[in-house]
């Protein structure tokens, strides 16, 4: 099943890290598509987004959001990566483990 998806991601600024500027908070709004298998719960997503704030990890628009995970009824668990695909340097990106509960 193919579904539209939209969302807002908040990446909290971190304490100082040597040779990396990660201290700013970043918001990324996105729109995209998610493919969900109804037989085994596999879910794949791809989206494009715009950001507010900037760090070495998230260093310029557009941001591409990809995800892979599994869904069981209302609960889902996935790995999500945000990156600008080397359109701006540096291009470290952010990767997160995401758990969700649908209402």
C-alpha positions in Angstrom: 0.0 0.0 0.0 1.4 3.4 -1.0 0.6 6.3 1.4 1.4 10.0 1.4 3.3 11.2 4.4 4.1 14.6 6.0 5.9 15.4 9.1 8.0 17.7 11.2 11.3 16.5 12.8 13.1 18.3 15.6 16.8 17.6 16.2 17.9 19.0 19.5 21.3 20.8 19.6 24.1 18.9 21.4 26.9 19.8 23.7 30.1 20.9 21.9 31.9 18.1 19.9 35.5 18.5 18.7 35.6 19.5 15.0 31.7 19.5 14.6 29.2 22.3 14.9 26.1 20.4 16.3 24.9 23.0 18.9 22.0 24.5 17.1 18.4 23.1 17.2 17.1 22.1 13.7 13.5 21.7 12.5 12.9 19.8 9.2 9.4 19.8 7.7 8.8 17.2 5.0 6.4 15.6 2.5 6.8 12.3 0.7 5.6 8.7 0.2 5.6 5.6 2.3 5.2 2.0 1.0 3.8 -0.4 3.5 3.5 -4.2 3.0 0.3 -5.5 4.5 1.6 -9.1 4.8 4.8 -8.6 6.8 4.7 -5.0 8.0 7.7 -3.8 6.1 7.6 0.0 5.5 9.9 2.1 3.3 9.7 5.9 3.1 11.2 8.7 1.0 10.6 12.4 1.4 12.0 15.8 0.7 12.1 18.6 3.3 13.1 22.1 4.2 15.0 23.0 7.4 15.1 25.8 9.9 18.4 26.0 11.8 21.8 24.6 10.6 24.5 22.3 11.9 27.4 20.4 10.3 25.0 17.4 10.2 22.1 19.3 8.6 23.8 21.9 6.5 21.3 23.2 3.9 18.1 22.7 1.9 16.8 20.5 0.5 16.9 17.6 3.0 16.1 14.1 1.9 14.5 11.8 4.5 14.6 8.0 4.0 13.4 5.3 6.3 13.0 1.6 6.7 11.1 -0.2 9.4 8.3 -2.5 10.4 4.7 -1.9 11.5 2.7 -4.1 13.8 -0.9 -2.9 14.1 -0.6 0.6 15.7 3.1 0.3 16.7 6.0 0.9 14.3 9.8 0.9 14.6 12.0 2.4 12.0 15.4 3.8 11.2 15.3 7.3 9.6 18.2 9.1 7.9 18.2 12.8 7.0 20.8 14.2 4.6 21.2 16.8 1.9 22.8 14.3 -0.5 26.1 16.3 -0.6 24.4 19.4 -2.1 26.0 21.5 0.7 29.1 20.8 2.8 29.6 19.4 5.2 27.1 16.5 4.7 27.2 14.5 7.9 23.4 13.8 8.1 21.4 12.5 11.1 20.2 9.0 11.7 17.7 8.0 14.3 15.8 5.0 15.7 12.1 6.0 15.7 9.3 4.4 17.5 5.7 5.5 16.9 2.1 4.7 18.1 -0.8 5.5 15.8 -4.0 6.8 17.3 
